[in-house]
Amino acid sequence: MELALSPEDAAFRDEVRAFIAENYPKEMRVPNPETDLTKEQSLLWHRILYNKGWIAPLWPKEYGGPGWSITRRFIFEQETSRAGTLPPLAFSVTMVGPVIYTFGNDAQKQKFLPRILSGEDWWCQGYSEPGSGSDLATVRTKAVRDGDHYIVNGHKTWTTLAQHADWIFCLVRTDPSAKPQAGISFLLIDMKSPGVTVRPIITIDGSHEVNDVFLEDVRVPVENLIGEENKGWTYAKFLLGNERTSMAGIGRSTRYLDRLKKIVKAEIPADDPAHFEFRKEIGRIELDVLALEATELRVIAQMARGIDPGPAASLFKIRGTEIFQGITELTHRAIGNYGLALREHPLSANQFMPGPDYGHTASEKYLNARKLSIYGGSNEIQRNIIAKAVLGL
């Protein structure tokens, strides 16, 4: 199943492909860009897209977006994903930016949106807490009004790339006496504020991607409140809908499947019974990818006609993450003993890794991909959403 493109959209697709091939920085083509790049290196492609006017595909033109149709947004996402480019700063462009231009006031839009687009401000997400992950309504970080400020105290965890962040958008409890969802507000907090402490969490793959963020008597101006006090749950759900819709990951899965086929061909002799078993499992995953892609194309066609996709975001999140986890697990099995080695972090040019290059990061990807079915609302929570919204259970 393919999306029927007009001649103009086909020309746009070709333009995107050519632009990536000619402009994506060589220094960003590393095995694991999410953890191997410095902050400055991570921003290189962001700034190139900003200068081109392509940094925020989902944004309306009035706020600095390109004003693309649904179809062109899809084309751009597919082409950049298939090419393996590092996406623009997701917490900035995809998440908090749309919240600000949808629910923020004029002063907030003028202050934050231009710096999000340019990459001058790097944002992180302050949602999860110890004991409050998929069940975000139980957040305990408190914000108490004190004149023109809120005094914020609490502990956020699993905060991705907080070590690079200039700002954090936080869910905070402003009315402890209200029902859980009704007492939450959405605050923007400067990471340089006194009382903000970032502590690294080293994950199972050995990398530093996530952090604990401690907030101790942090003074936050009331002007940094998005929308109305105690209405933060509405804005949080809006943001998570944007996050989950982008999790189908068809381009990424297709790219890693192609890589897996090459690994199996190189590592397992064709006359080995295991070779047939791997090909069978690869075929099954390939069918899953095609089925998810067909569903995504159907939803794109509906959205182009103004139809709300509804709970499709949850479906994309479930299937997209589980498919990619399956690919990384098969890859890890296919490389055999090479999968026993893990790179040291921080990376060193003097580190020796045995075996072919494709085996050097397969274990990291396998281990790191375990998180995909947990963050953004666990897949169990997403299945509950589908059960209620679609099946009426």
DAMOHU-V111049 format. One record per backbone hydrogen bond with DSSP energy under -0.5 kcal/mol. CO is the residue of the C=O (numbers start at 1). NH is the residue of the N-H. If there is no record, write none. Layout:
co/nh
CO/NH
CO/NH
This chain:
co/nh
2/4
3/5
6/10
7/11
8/12
9/13
10/14
11/15
12/16
13/17
14/18
15/19
16/20
17/21
18/22
19/23
20/24
25/28
26/29
28/30
30/33
32/35
32/36
33/37
38/42
39/43
41/44
42/46
43/47
44/48
45/49
46/50
47/51
48/52
49/53
49/54
49/55
50/53
56/59
56/66
59/67
60/63
60/65
61/64
69/73
70/74
71/75
72/76
73/77
74/78
75/79
76/80
77/81
78/82
79/83
80/85
81/84
89/93
89/94
90/94
90/95
91/96
92/97
95/99
96/100
97/101
98/102
99/103
99/104
100/104
105/109
106/110
107/111
108/112
108/113
109/113
109/114
112/116
113/117
114/118
115/119
115/120
115/121
120/122
121/123
122/166
122/167
124/126
124/169
125/127
126/171
128/157
129/132
132/129
134/136
135/138
136/139
141/173
142/153
144/151
146/149
148/222
149/146
150/152
150/220
151/144
152/218
153/142
154/215
156/213
158/160
159/162
161/164
161/165
166/191
166/192
167/124
168/170
168/189
169/126
170/172
170/187
172/174
172/185
173/143
175/178
179/182
179/183
180/183
181/184
181/233
183/174
183/175
184/232
184/233
185/172
185/187
186/226
187/170
187/189
189/168
190/193
193/196
195/197
195/216
197/199
197/214
199/212
201/203
201/209
201/210
203/206
207/203
207/209
209/161
210/201
211/159
212/199
213/156
214/197
214/216
215/154
215/217
218/152
218/220
220/150
221/224
222/225
224/188
228/231
231/234
231/235
232/236
233/237
234/238
235/239
236/240
237/241
238/242
239/243
240/244
241/245
242/246
243/246
244/247
245/248
249/253
250/254
251/255
252/256
253/257
254/258
255/259
256/260
257/261
258/262
259/263
260/264
261/265
262/266
263/267
264/268
267/269
269/272
272/275
272/276
273/277
274/278
275/279
276/280
277/281
278/282
279/283
280/284
281/285
282/286
283/287
284/288
285/289
286/290
287/291
288/292
289/293
290/294
291/295
292/296
293/297
294/298
295/299
296/300
297/301
298/302
299/303
300/304
301/305
302/305
302/307
303/306
309/312
310/313
311/314
311/315
312/316
313/317
314/318
315/319
316/320
317/321
318/322
319/323
320/324
321/325
322/326
323/327
324/328
325/329
326/330
327/331
328/332
329/333
330/334
331/335
333/336
335/338
336/339
337/340
338/341
348/351
356/359
357/360
359/363
361/365
362/366
363/367
364/368
365/369
367/370
368/371
369/372
370/373
371/374
371/375
373/379
374/377
378/382
379/383
380/384
381/385
382/386
383/387
384/388
385/389
386/390
386/391
387/393
